[in-house]
């Protein structure tokens, strides 16, 4: 029985990056031996165990044989006679198919070290094509390591295109796709994830609503980059690395993909037009409700944010109510950050000021400071209490607007 450190821990150690978790492969053992040593079995599909002291995952060396479609369409064989090299052969990329023995010596049968040095993401073997989820994983690794100079090997990209053409992507299950999307959007370069999916043809299958944004023109006055798809990717790059914010940014302009050609490059009504598309994406990939709520809110109200200085206090209050900003300040903060990324994700305007964020924070805080207690003391109750509370909040917002605009000469950030 021999134990090896494998996968990401070995890769990141060689890249001199922080190692956050460690995975192990055990060669020469079976389930009975692992139980005898106190390991707790946790794997349903694969023979995986938790170490009795560290809680780290230890998997029996295994081979796999394609027996169906999708991520789970494999027959797994784990036995004491399975070698480390056989186990590593089934992995996705050469940089993930390295191991370290108990003496700290590198085991690298498939050239992972040389591909690390060459900054290449290359598949280990033709078996890569048996699991379509690996297309998303490669795109995610590209987003993670792009800033280090990594690129996808040409033969790997060719294989990914062939997998898409063979229809393998259609067999992916929602939970696995969402897991990869959600992880990729928090990587250093999330736009690269979208570019890779588009290059291999998977984007038009997984996120056709995003795919159709590319090539759609926008008014150059507000969007010097012109192309809507490019604008979305620029906004993704600028957005902070919070999943809710970046997911909302990815979907905020879906309505522009269905703008009638006769009114281009204008996109009147794209906010409301995009709402059904945002909901379709969230339903398709079973996106959590809180992220769905933020994405629909950003889609519908991002122009309100851009034009905040033009809006009447009553309109601002309606927006706060629609976004549930008073009860959910964190979601409203995410809304503001997504709108700021939209405003700054434009060619040559990445460093522009966006005072709307500070203004709307003050608006929200002023409205939240008005409570029902004083009004109840004045005798308001029931439906009348609600109306009086709304009026009082509108007055508080009006005072913020008056004070703010006295001190600043501000214009809206239009977005046709």
C-alpha positions in Angstrom: 0.0 0.0 0.0 1.4 3.4 -1.1 -0.1 6.9 -0.7 0.5 9.8 -3.1 -0.4 13.4 -3.1 -2.1 14.2 -6.4 -3.8 16.8 -8.6 -4.2 20.4 -7.7 -2.0 20.4 -4.6 1.0 19.1 -6.7 0.2 21.5 -9.5 -0.1 24.6 -7.3 3.0 23.7 -5.3 5.0 23.6 -8.5 3.5 27.0 -9.5 4.4 28.4 -6.1 0.8 29.1 -5.4 -1.1 28.6 -2.1 -2.4 25.0 -1.6 -5.8 25.1 -0.1 -6.7 21.5 0.0 -4.9 18.2 -0.6 -6.2 15.0 -2.3 -4.6 11.6 -2.1 -4.5 8.4 -4.1 -3.9 5.1 -2.5 -2.3 2.3 -4.5 -2.4 -1.4 -3.4 -5.4 -1.3 -1.1 -9.1 -2.1 -1.2 -12.2 -0.9 0.7 -11.7 -3.4 3.4 -8.1 -2.3 4.1 -9.2 1.4 4.2 -11.9 0.6 6.7 -9.5 -1.4 8.8 -7.2 1.6 9.0 -10.1 3.8 10.2 -10.9 5.6 7.0 -14.6 6.6 6.5 -16.1 5.9 3.1 -17.9 8.9 1.5 -17.9 8.3 -2.2 -21.1 7.1 -3.9 -19.8 6.9 -7.4 -16.1 6.5 -6.6 -14.1 4.7 -3.8 -13.3 7.8 -1.7 -12.6 7.9 2.0 -11.9 10.5 4.7 -8.8 10.3 6.8 -9.7 9.6 10.4 -7.5 12.4 11.7 -7.1 15.1 9.0 -10.4 14.6 7.2 -8.7 14.8 3.8 -9.9 12.7 0.9 -8.2 9.5 0.0 -9.3 7.7 -3.2 -8.4 4.2 -4.2 -6.5 4.1 -7.5 -9.0 3.4 -10.2 -9.6 3.2 -13.9 -12.8 4.2 -15.8 -14.6 2.9 -18.8 -17.2 4.9 -20.8 -20.6 3.2 -20.4 -23.0 6.1 -21.1 -23.4 9.8 -21.7 -22.4 12.7 -19.6 -20.5 13.1 -16.4 -21.8 10.0 -14.7 -21.6 7.6 -17.7 -18.7 5.6 -16.5 -17.9 2.2 -15.0 -15.3 2.5 -12.3 -12.8 -0.2 -11.5 -10.8 0.1 -8.2 -8.6 -2.7 -7.1 -5.2 -3.2 -5.5 -3.6 -4.0 -8.8 -4.5 -0.6 -10.4 -1.2 1.4 -10.8 -0.7 5.1 -10.1 0.1 5.6 -13.8 -3.3 4.1 -14.8 -5.0 6.3 -12.3 -3.3 9.4 -13.5 -4.1 8.5 -17.1 -7.8 9.1 -16.6 -7.3 12.7 -15.4 -8.2 15.7 -17.6 -5.0 17.8 -18.0 -1.4 16.9 -17.8 -0.8 19.6 -15.2 -3.4 17.8 -13.0 -1.9 14.3 -13.7 1.1 14.6 -11.5 1.7 13.0 -8.1 4.2 13.3 -5.2 5.3 10.2 -3.2 5.8 10.0 0.5 9.4 11.2 0.1 8.4 14.3 -1.8 9.5 13.0 -5.2 7.5 14.1 -8.3 5.8 11.4 -10.3 5.1 12.8 -13.8 4.4 10.2 -16.4 2.5 12.4 -18.9 4.6 15.6 -19.1 2.8 17.8 -16.6 5.9 19.6 -15.5 7.0 20.5 -19.0 3.5 21.8 -19.8 3.6 23.9 -16.6 6.8 25.4 -17.8 5.4 26.0 -21.3 2.2 27.4 -19.8 0.0 24.9 -21.6 -3.4 23.4 -20.7 -3.2 20.0 -22.5 -5.3 16.9 -22.2 -3.7 13.7 -20.9 -5.2 11.2 -23.4 -8.0 10.7 -25.9 -10.1 9.6 -22.9 -10.6 13.3 -22.2 -13.4 13.2 -24.8 -15.4 10.8 -22.8 -16.4 13.4 -20.2 -18.0 16.7 -21.6 -17.7 18.4 -18.2 -14.0 18.6 -18.9 -14.8 21.3 -21.5 -16.0 23.6 -18.7 -13.2 22.6 -16.4 -10.6 23.5 -19.1 -12.3 26.8 -19.6 -12.3 27.4 -15.9 -8.6 26.6 -15.6 -8.0 29.0 -18.5 -9.8 31.7 -16.5 -7.7 30.9 -13.4 -4.3 30.9 -15.0 -4.6 33.3 -17.9 -2.8 36.0 -15.9 0.2 33.6 -15.6 0.4 33.3 -19.3 -1.4 29.9 -19.7 -3.2 29.0 -23.0 -5.0 25.9 -24.2 -3.0 23.6 -26.5 -4.3 23.5 -30.0 -4.9 19.8 -30.0 -6.9 20.1 -26.9 -9.1 22.9 -28.3 -9.6 20.8 -31.4 -10.7 17.9 -29.3 -13.1 20.1 -27.3 -14.7 21.3 -30.6 -15.1 17.7 -31.7 -16.8 16.9 -28.4 -19.3 19.8 -28.9 -20.0 18.7 -32.5 -20.6 15.2 -31.3 -23.4 16.4 -29.0 -21.8 15.5 -25.7 -22.5 18.8 -24.1 -26.2 18.3 -24.3 -25.9 15.4 -21.8 -24.5 17.5 -19.0 -26.7 17.8 -15.9 -27.7 21.2 -14.5 -26.0 20.8 -11.1 -22.6 20.1 -12.6 -22.8 22.9 -15.1 -23.8 25.4 -12.5 -21.0 24.3 -10.2 -18.4 25.0 -13.0 -20.0 28.3 -14.0 -20.2 29.5 -10.5 -16.5 28.6 -9.8 -15.3 30.1 -13.1 -17.0 33.4 -12.5 -14.9 34.0 -9.4 -11.6 33.3 -11.1 -9.2 36.1 -11.8 -10.2 36.4 -15.5 -13.9 35.2 -15.8 -14.2 36.7 -19.3 -11.7 34.1 -20.5 -14.1 31.3 -19.4 -16.7 32.7 -21.7 -14.3 33.2 -24.6 -13.1 29.6 -24.4 -16.6 28.3 -24.3 -17.4 30.4 -27.3 -14.3 29.4 -29.2 -15.0 25.7 -28.9 -18.8 26.1 -29.6 -20.1 25.2 -26.2 -21.4 28.7 -25.3 -24.2 28.6 -27.9 -25.4 25.4 -26.3 -25.0 26.2 -22.6 -25.7 30.0 -22.7 -27.2 30.8 -26.1 -28.5 34.1 -24.7 -25.0 35.2 -24.1 -23.7 33.9 -27.4 -26.1 36.0 -29.4 -24.9 39.2 -27.8 -21.7 39.0 -29.9 -21.9 41.1 -33.0 -24.9 43.1 -31.8 -24.0 46.9 -32.1 -24.6 49.5 -29.4 -24.6 53.4 -29.7 -20.9 54.5 -29.9 -21.7 57.5 -27.7 -22.3 55.4 -24.7 -20.4 52.2 -25.9 -17.2 53.0 -27.7 -16.5 49.2 -27.9 -19.7 48.9 -30.0 -20.1 45.1 -29.7 -22.5 44.1 -26.9 -20.8 40.8 -26.2 -17.4 42.5 -25.8 -19.0 45.0 -23.5 -20.3 42.2 -21.2 -16.9 40.7 -21.1 -15.3 44.0 -20.2 -17.8 44.5 -17.4 -17.0 41.0 -16.1 -13.3 41.8 -16.0 -14.0 45.0 -13.9 -16.6 43.5 -11.6 -15.4 42.5 -8.1 -14.9 38.7 -7.6 -18.2 38.1 -5.9 -20.3 35.4 -7.6 -23.7 37.3 -7.3 -22.2 40.4 -8.8 -20.5 38.7 -11.7 -23.4 36.5 -12.5 -25.7 39.5 -12.6 -23.2 41.3 -14.9 -23.0 38.4 -17.2 -26.8 38.4 -17.8 -27.6 42.1 -17.4 -27.8 42.9 -21.1 -29.5 39.8 -22.5 -32.3 41.8 -23.8 -30.0 43.4 -26.4 -29.7 40.1 -28.1 -33.3 40.2 -29.2 -33.5 43.9 -30.2 -35.3 44.2 -33.5 -32.8 44.9 -36.2 -34.7 47.9 -37.6 -34.0 49.9 -34.4 -30.3 49.1 -33.9 -28.0 50.3 -32.6 -30.6 51.6 -30.1 -31.9 49.1 -27.5 -35.1 50.7 -26.2 -36.7 48.5 -23.6 -33.9 45.9 -23.4 -34.1 45.9 -19.6 -37.6 44.5 -19.5 -37.1 42.5 -22.7 -34.2 40.6 -21.1 -36.1 39.5 -18.0 -37.6 36.3 -19.5 -34.1 35.4 -20.9 -32.5 35.8 -17.4 -35.2 33.7 -15.9 -34.7 31.0 -18.5 -31.0 30.8 -17.8 -31.5 30.6 -14.1 -34.2 27.9 -14.4 -32.0 25.9 -16.9 -29.0 25.7 -14.6 -31.0 25.7 -11.3 -29.4 28.9 -10.1 -30.0 29.7 -6.4 -33.0 32.0 -5.7 -30.9 34.8 -4.2 -28.7 35.0 -7.3 -31.7 34.8 -9.6 -33.3 37.7 -7.7 -30.2 39.9 -8.0 -29.7 39.0 -11.7 -33.3 39.9 -12.6 -33.1 43.1 -10.5 -29.9 44.2 -12.3 -31.4 43.4 -15.7 -34.6 45.4 -15.0 -33.2 48.4 -13.1 -29.6 49.0 -14.2 -30.7 52.0 -16.3 -32.4 53.4 -13.3 -29.1 53.2 -11.5 -27.3 55.0 -14.4 -30.0 57.7 -14.5 -30.3 58.0 -10.7 -29.7 61.8 -10.7 -32.6 62.3 -13.1 -35.1 60.2 -11.2 -37.8 61.7 -8.9 -37.8 60.7 -5.3 -41.0 58.7 -5.8 -39.3 56.7 -8.6 -36.3 56.1 -6.5 -38.5 54.7 -3.7 -40.3 52.4 -6.2 -36.9 51.1 -7.2 -35.8 50.5 -3.6 -39.1 48.6 -3.0 -38.7 46.5 -6.2 -35.2 45.6 -5.2 -36.1 44.9 -1.6 -33.3 47.2 -0.7 -34.5 48.1 2.8 -34.7 44.5 4.0 -31.8 43.2 2.0 -29.0 45.8 2.0 -26.3 43.3 1.0 -28.3 42.5 -2.2 -28.7 46.2 -2.9 -24.9 46.7 -2.5 -24.4 43.9 -5.0 -26.8 45.6 -7.3 -24.8 48.8 -7.1 -21.5 47.1 -7.8 -23.0 45.3 -10.8 -24.3 48.5 -12.2 -20.9 50.2 -11.7 -19.2 47.4 -13.6 -21.7 47.9 -16.4 -20.9 51.6 -16.5 -17.2 51.2 -16.5 -17.0 48.1 -18.7 -16.6 50.1 -21.8 -13.7 50.9 -24.1 -11.6 53.8 -22.7 -14.0 54.3 -19.8 -12.7 51.7 -17.3 -11.4 54.4 -14.9 -14.4 56.7 -15.0 -16.1 57.9 -11.9 -19.5 56.5 -11.1 -21.0 58.7 -8.3 -24.3 57.0 -8.6 -23.2 54.3 -6.2 -22.5 56.8 -3.4 -25.7 58.7 -4.1 -27.9 55.6 -4.1 -26.3 54.3 -0.9 -27.3 57.6 0.8 -30.8 57.3 -0.7 -31.2 53.8 0.6 -29.9 54.7 4.0 -32.2 57.7 4.3 -35.3 55.6 3.4 -34.2 52.8 5.8 -33.9 55.3 8.7 -37.6 56.2 8.5 -39.5 53.6 10.6 -43.1 53.1 11.5 -42.7 53.8 15.2 -43.2 57.6 15.0 -46.1 57.3 12.6 -47.9 54.8 14.8 -47.6 57.3 17.7 -49.4 59.7 15.4 -52.3 57.3 15.1 -51.5 55.8 11.7 -52.4 52.1 11.4 -53.2 49.4 8.8 -53.1 50.5 5.1 -52.8 54.2 6.1 -49.7 53.4 8.0 -48.1 51.9 5.0 -49.0 54.9 2.8 -47.7 57.4 5.4 -44.5 55.4 5.8 -44.0 55.6 2.0 -44.6 59.3 1.9 -42.2 59.9 4.8 -39.5 57.9 3.0 -40.0 59.8 -0.2 -39.5 63.1 1.7 -36.3 61.7 3.2 -35.1 60.8 -0.3 -36.0 64.2 -1.6 -33.8 65.8 1.1 -30.8 63.6 0.1 -31.4 64.5 -3.6 -31.5 68.2 -2.8 -28.4 68.1 -0.7 -26.5 65.9 -3.1 -27.3 67.9 -6.3 -26.5 71.2 -4.6 -22.9 70.1 -4.2 -22.3 68.3 -7.5 -22.9 69.0 -11.2 -23.8 65.5 -12.2 -25.0 63.9 -15.4 -26.5 60.5 -15.9 -24.7 57.6 -17.6 -27.1 56.9 -20.4 -27.3 53.5 -22.0 -29.5 53.3 -25.1 
